[in-house]
């Protein structure tokens, strides 16, 4: 999702991070498209109802999983 929801930066590379910030500073359309994309993802995936459903599914999966041997 690089450049769709944000940027991937090289780990421990401050210059790479600075360059990505500069790109966002120069490109209003890119900022807006990333903003809209991420807003849609949040609304679609992270409502209280959706998160509760996901936690419930996770708990059920954990309870069904076979015990782990020591």
Secondary structure, DSSP 8 states (H G I E B T S, - for coil): -BTTTB----TT-HHHHHHHHHHHHH-HHHHHHHHHHHHHHHHHH-SHHHHHHHHHHHHHHHHHS-----
